[in-house]
């Protein structure tokens, strides 16, 4: 098995693929959405460090498996405090509140927001694009399973943390 490391150059969930910039300076490596989904993610932010198993195809190197996905260590709340239109009092958040399973109702990357439904609750939970970015995600796909932490926002419940479904199982 040949492995390569690099960083996400770009990834577009609607197109179903993106590219990894090779650390060794070679040609970009194709990253297909199925390979990302097999690792438990539907999207990924540019610049994220990644190590993949690769195979040679007619068009060049293609990732066949993600071995390491290094979401940058950041303080998401510091990032989110700088987004004035969220309307969240971060000082009042309960850090012991667990992540809860949810399913994406819809998300529009162009509009910069969408909604999820927390299991066994009827109300929609608002998801802002900046919350996704703060946790290393670039978009959500309708029907995708995720884990969220919520808080009361200006117009109802909103997600203040969104993680890939498998994150809660690992934690």
BELCOR-V486742 format. One record per residue. RES is the residue in three letters. PHI is phi in radians with two decimals (999 if undefined). PSI is psi in radians with two decimals (NA if undefined). D_LAST is the distance of its C-alpha to the last C-alpha in whole Angstrom. Layout:
res=[RES | RES]
phi=[PHI | PHI]
psi=[PSI | PSI]
d_last=[D_LAST | D_LAST]
//
This chain:
res=[UNK | UNK | UNK | UNK | UNK | UNK | UNK | UNK | UNK | UNK | UNK | UNK | UNK | UNK | UNK | UNK | UNK | UNK | UNK | UNK | UNK | UNK | UNK | UNK | UNK | UNK | UNK | UNK | UNK | UNK | UNK | UNK | UNK | UNK | UNK | UNK | UNK | UNK | UNK | UNK | UNK | UNK | UNK | UNK | UNK | UNK | UNK | UNK | UNK | UNK | UNK | UNK | UNK | UNK | UNK | UNK | UNK | UNK | UNK | UNK | UNK | UNK | UNK | UNK | UNK | UNK | UNK | UNK | UNK | UNK | UNK | UNK | UNK | UNK | UNK | UNK | UNK | UNK | UNK | UNK | UNK | UNK | UNK | UNK | UNK | UNK | UNK | UNK | UNK | UNK | UNK | UNK | UNK | UNK | UNK | UNK | UNK | UNK | UNK | UNK | UNK | UNK | UNK | UNK | UNK | UNK | UNK | UNK | UNK | UNK | UNK | UNK | UNK | UNK | UNK | UNK | UNK | UNK | UNK | UNK | UNK | UNK | UNK | UNK | UNK | UNK | UNK | UNK | UNK | UNK | UNK | UNK | UNK | UNK | UNK | UNK | UNK | UNK | UNK | UNK | UNK | UNK | UNK | UNK | UNK | UNK | UNK | UNK | UNK | UNK | UNK | UNK | UNK | UNK | UNK | UNK | UNK | UNK | UNK | UNK | UNK | UNK | UNK | UNK | UNK | UNK | UNK | UNK | UNK | UNK | UNK]
phi=[999 | -1.64 | -2.08 | -2.41 | -2.20 | 3.13 | -2.33 | -1.15 | -1.40 | -2.88 | -2.57 | -2.16 | -1.09 | -1.19 | -1.36 | 1.54 | -2.83 | -2.86 | -2.37 | -1.89 | -1.43 | -1.20 | -1.04 | -1.49 | 1.49 | -1.31 | -1.08 | -1.06 | -1.88 | -1.21 | -2.08 | -1.48 | -1.00 | -1.12 | -1.15 | -1.15 | -1.11 | -1.08 | -1.61 | 1.64 | -2.20 | -1.90 | -2.60 | -2.73 | -1.49 | -0.96 | 1.59 | -1.12 | -1.31 | -2.62 | -2.18 | -2.35 | -1.45 | -2.21 | -2.36 | -1.41 | -2.13 | -1.08 | -1.79 | 2.11 | -1.30 | -2.33 | -1.20 | -1.92 | -2.77 | -1.54 | -1.69 | -2.47 | -2.17 | -1.83 | -1.15 | -1.01 | -1.30 | -2.38 | -1.78 | -0.97 | -1.13 | -1.12 | -1.10 | -1.24 | -1.06 | -1.46 | -1.85 | -1.12 | -1.39 | -1.28 | 1.19 | -1.88 | -1.58 | -1.13 | -1.20 | -1.64 | -1.24 | -1.66 | -1.16 | -1.53 | -1.09 | -1.30 | -1.24 | -2.10 | -1.23 | -2.59 | -2.17 | -1.24 | -1.37 | -2.89 | -2.59 | -2.05 | -1.10 | -1.17 | -1.27 | 1.51 | -2.81 | -3.01 | -2.43 | -2.16 | -2.00 | -1.31 | -1.00 | 1.18 | -2.28 | -1.51 | -1.32 | -1.32 | -2.01 | -1.24 | -2.19 | -1.61 | -0.97 | -1.17 | -1.17 | -1.04 | -1.04 | -1.09 | -1.93 | 1.41 | -1.99 | -1.94 | -2.96 | -2.17 | -1.96 | -0.91 | 1.56 | -1.15 | -1.55 | -2.40 | -2.07 | -2.31 | -2.03 | -2.06 | -2.62 | -1.32 | -1.79 | -1.07 | -2.16 | 2.28 | -1.18 | -2.43 | -1.35 | -1.91 | -2.65 | -2.28 | -2.25 | -1.06 | -0.91 | -1.31 | -1.08 | -1.13 | -1.17 | -1.34 | -1.34]
psi=[2.25 | 2.36 | 2.65 | 2.63 | 2.74 | -2.74 | 2.65 | 2.10 | -0.86 | 2.72 | 2.29 | 1.90 | -0.57 | -0.64 | -0.45 | 0.27 | 3.02 | -2.94 | 2.61 | 2.28 | 2.09 | 2.26 | -0.50 | 0.04 | 0.10 | -3.02 | 2.72 | 2.67 | 2.22 | 2.29 | 1.93 | 2.60 | -0.60 | -0.65 | -0.72 | -0.75 | -0.65 | -0.39 | 0.00 | 0.24 | 2.61 | -0.26 | 2.93 | 2.53 | 2.50 | 2.49 | -0.19 | 2.33 | 2.48 | 2.54 | 2.29 | 2.68 | 2.43 | 2.76 | 2.60 | 2.29 | 3.13 | -0.44 | 0.09 | -2.82 | 2.45 | 2.33 | 2.34 | -0.38 | 2.43 | 2.19 | -0.73 | 2.29 | 1.97 | 1.50 | 2.23 | 2.45 | 2.00 | 2.91 | 1.65 | -0.66 | -0.59 | -0.73 | -0.81 | -0.50 | -0.46 | 0.06 | 1.69 | -0.53 | 0.04 | -0.65 | 0.58 | 2.38 | 1.62 | -0.44 | -0.37 | 0.00 | 2.53 | 1.84 | -0.24 | -0.10 | 2.24 | 2.77 | 2.43 | 2.56 | 2.48 | 2.85 | 2.42 | 2.15 | -0.93 | 2.73 | 2.30 | 1.88 | -0.62 | -0.77 | -0.46 | 0.36 | 3.02 | -2.87 | 2.58 | 2.78 | 2.09 | 2.38 | 2.41 | 0.35 | 2.50 | -0.47 | 2.54 | 2.58 | 2.14 | 2.39 | 2.08 | 2.52 | -0.66 | -0.51 | -0.75 | -0.85 | -0.67 | -0.41 | 0.38 | 0.30 | 2.65 | -0.31 | 2.98 | 2.68 | 2.37 | 2.27 | -0.17 | 2.44 | 2.28 | 3.04 | 2.39 | 2.68 | 2.32 | 2.85 | 2.82 | 2.12 | -3.08 | -0.49 | 0.38 | -2.92 | 2.41 | 2.67 | 2.28 | -0.12 | 2.32 | 2.22 | 2.72 | 2.65 | -0.74 | -0.18 | -0.76 | -0.64 | -0.60 | -0.51 | NA]
d_last=[29 | 30 | 27 | 27 | 25 | 26 | 24 | 24 | 28 | 28 | 26 | 27 | 26 | 29 | 31 | 28 | 28 | 28 | 29 | 27 | 29 | 30 | 30 | 33 | 35 | 35 | 35 | 32 | 30 | 30 | 26 | 26 | 24 | 24 | 22 | 20 | 19 | 19 | 16 | 14 | 16 | 19 | 20 | 20 | 21 | 24 | 24 | 20 | 20 | 20 | 21 | 23 | 25 | 28 | 32 | 35 | 36 | 40 | 38 | 36 | 33 | 30 | 26 | 26 | 22 | 19 | 18 | 17 | 16 | 16 | 15 | 17 | 15 | 17 | 17 | 17 | 19 | 22 | 22 | 22 | 25 | 27 | 27 | 30 | 30 | 27 | 28 | 25 | 25 | 22 | 23 | 23 | 20 | 18 | 14 | 13 | 14 | 11 | 10 | 12 | 13 | 17 | 19 | 21 | 25 | 26 | 26 | 28 | 28 | 31 | 31 | 28 | 26 | 25 | 24 | 21 | 22 | 19 | 19 | 22 | 23 | 26 | 26 | 25 | 23 | 24 | 22 | 24 | 24 | 23 | 19 | 19 | 20 | 18 | 15 | 16 | 18 | 22 | 22 | 21 | 23 | 24 | 23 | 19 | 16 | 14 | 11 | 13 | 14 | 18 | 21 | 24 | 26 | 30 | 30 | 27 | 24 | 22 | 19 | 18 | 14 | 14 | 11 | 11 | 11 | 9 | 6 | 5 | 6 | 4 | 0]
//
